[in-house]
Amino acid sequence: MIIESLRSLYSRDLNKLKTEIEAYRNEDAIWKTDQNIANSAGNLCLHLVGNLNLFIGAELGKTGYIRNRELEFSLKDIPQTELLAMAEATTAMVDQVLSQLTPQDLEKEYPLVVFEDKMTTGYFLIHLITHLDYHLGQINYHRRLLDL
């Protein structure tokens, strides 16, 4: 049951990411920053895609994805359509990997030590969705403040 719940939540929230990026009326605004807004929506989208492709795709799904975290925050002016395609591919990858997990897999130790202590895969998957939602809220607020 928890795996189906995780699949549903990731699908819902990654689709919301696509909806937020699509909602920008001015494509240039996706890349705007302001005095107290250090990260653009575009960079946050790249960060979320990179994060999930590493921690779910490469580590759990063995996709071979190689992350360049620095580029997630330094790349600029990637077309809106490309960001949407990346989000779409990430949505499909996450669902495919999660659909292959068993309840026993969730109880196993996550293969990487990401924080100070080891954790279960289930715990980390819950952490990753809260991370997604945190940045999703930032993107929503960014759009409402800077897409003028």
C-alpha positions as CSV (number, residue, x, y, z in Angstrom):
1,M,0.0,0.0,0.0
2,I,2.8,2.5,0.8
3,I,4.4,2.0,-2.6
4,E,1.1,2.8,-4.3
5,S,0.7,5.8,-2.1
6,L,4.3,7.0,-3.0
7,R,3.6,6.4,-6.7
8,S,0.5,8.5,-6.5
9,L,2.1,11.3,-4.5
10,Y,5.1,11.6,-6.8
11,S,2.9,11.5,-9.9
12,R,0.6,14.2,-8.5
13,D,3.5,16.5,-7.4
14,L,5.6,16.0,-10.5
15,N,2.6,16.8,-12.6
16,K,2.1,19.9,-10.5
17,L,5.7,20.8,-11.3
18,K,4.9,20.6,-15.0
19,T,1.7,22.7,-14.4
20,E,3.7,25.4,-12.6
21,I,6.3,25.6,-15.3
22,E,3.6,25.7,-18.0
23,A,1.8,28.5,-16.2
24,Y,4.5,31.0,-16.8
25,R,3.1,33.5,-19.3
26,N,6.5,35.1,-19.9
27,E,9.1,32.4,-20.6
28,D,12.0,34.7,-19.6
29,A,10.4,35.0,-16.1
30,I,11.2,31.4,-15.4
31,W,14.9,32.4,-15.1
32,K,14.4,35.6,-13.1
33,T,15.8,36.2,-9.7
34,D,15.3,39.1,-7.3
35,Q,17.1,40.6,-4.4
36,N,15.7,38.0,-1.9
37,I,15.0,35.3,-4.4
38,A,18.3,33.6,-5.2
39,N,17.0,30.6,-7.3
40,S,15.0,30.9,-10.4
41,A,12.1,28.5,-11.1
42,G,14.1,27.1,-14.0
43,N,17.0,26.3,-11.7
44,L,14.7,24.8,-9.1
45,C,13.1,22.6,-11.8
46,L,16.6,21.4,-12.9
47,H,17.5,20.8,-9.3
48,L,14.4,18.6,-8.7
49,V,15.0,16.7,-11.9
50,G,18.6,16.1,-11.0
51,N,17.8,15.2,-7.4
52,L,15.2,12.6,-8.3
53,N,17.2,11.2,-11.2
54,L,20.1,10.6,-9.0
55,F,18.5,9.3,-5.8
56,I,15.6,7.3,-7.3
57,G,16.8,6.7,-10.9
58,A,20.5,6.0,-10.5
59,E,20.6,4.6,-7.0
60,L,17.3,2.5,-6.9
61,G,16.6,2.0,-10.7
62,K,20.2,1.7,-11.9
63,T,19.5,4.1,-14.8
64,G,23.1,5.2,-15.1
65,Y,22.2,8.8,-14.6
66,I,25.2,11.0,-13.7
67,R,24.3,14.2,-11.8
68,N,26.0,17.6,-12.2
69,R,24.5,19.4,-9.2
70,E,26.5,22.6,-9.9
71,L,24.9,23.0,-13.4
72,E,21.4,22.7,-11.8
73,F,22.0,26.1,-10.3
74,S,24.2,27.7,-13.0
75,L,22.5,26.8,-16.3
76,K,20.2,29.5,-17.6
77,D,17.7,30.0,-20.4
78,I,16.8,26.4,-21.1
79,P,13.5,26.6,-23.1
80,Q,10.3,26.0,-21.2
81,T,9.5,23.1,-23.5
82,E,12.8,21.4,-22.5
83,L,12.1,21.8,-18.8
84,L,8.7,20.3,-19.3
85,A,10.2,17.3,-21.2
86,M,12.7,16.8,-18.4
87,A,9.9,16.9,-15.8
88,E,7.9,14.4,-17.9
89,A,10.8,12.0,-18.3
90,T,11.5,12.2,-14.6
91,T,7.8,11.5,-13.8
92,A,7.9,8.4,-15.9
93,M,11.2,7.2,-14.5
94,V,10.1,7.7,-10.9
95,D,6.9,5.7,-11.5
96,Q,8.8,3.0,-13.3
97,V,11.4,2.6,-10.5
98,L,8.8,2.8,-7.7
99,S,6.6,0.2,-9.4
100,Q,9.5,-2.3,-9.2
101,L,10.0,-1.9,-5.4
102,T,8.7,-4.3,-2.9
103,P,7.6,-3.5,0.7
104,Q,10.8,-5.3,1.7
105,D,12.9,-2.9,-0.4
106,L,11.5,0.0,1.6
107,E,12.8,-1.6,4.8
108,K,16.3,-2.0,3.4
109,E,19.0,0.5,4.1
110,Y,19.3,3.2,1.4
111,P,22.5,2.5,-0.6
112,L,24.0,6.0,0.0
113,V,24.6,7.8,3.2
114,V,23.1,11.1,2.3
115,F,22.8,12.7,5.7
116,E,24.9,11.9,8.8
117,D,23.2,8.6,9.5
118,K,22.0,5.6,7.5
119,M,18.3,5.4,6.8
120,T,15.8,3.1,5.2
121,T,14.8,3.4,1.6
122,G,11.2,4.1,2.6
123,Y,12.3,7.0,4.9
124,F,14.4,8.5,2.2
125,L,11.6,8.3,-0.4
126,I,9.4,10.2,2.0
127,H,12.1,12.8,2.5
128,L,12.5,13.2,-1.3
129,I,8.9,13.9,-1.8
130,T,8.9,16.5,1.0
131,H,12.0,18.1,-0.7
132,L,10.1,18.1,-4.0
133,D,7.1,19.8,-2.4
134,Y,9.2,22.4,-0.6
135,H,10.7,23.5,-3.9
136,L,7.4,23.2,-5.7
137,G,6.0,25.8,-3.3
138,Q,9.0,28.0,-4.0
139,I,8.3,27.7,-7.8
140,N,4.6,28.6,-7.2
141,Y,5.5,31.7,-5.2
142,H,8.3,32.6,-7.7
143,R,5.8,32.5,-10.6
144,R,3.2,34.6,-8.7
145,L,5.8,37.2,-7.7
146,L,8.0,37.5,-10.9
147,D,5.9,36.4,-13.9
148,L,4.7,39.9,-14.6
